[in-house]
Amino acid sequence: MPLLRLAIIAAGLWLAIGIVRRIMRAGAAPKTDLSYGGKMVNCEVCGVYLPEREAISVGDGKFRCDKH
């Protein structure tokens, strides 16, 4: 009998932990991919780095952000 009681308690704990993990995982925010595969350039005025496709080319390999 004590072994059966121990098995039932262990199974109950295992189920409870599984339910808690599932609830916590469902409430978590989805992960977003923050990686950028393009070339980063810096603004010659303020020095901020931005993706080349968003930068404004001013010639000679120099770029500016849209604020300048």
Buried (B, 14 or more C-beta within 10 A) or exposed (E): EEEEEEEEEEEEEEEEEEEEEEEEEEEEEEEEEEEEEEEEBBBBEEEEEBEEEEBEEEEEEBBBBEEE
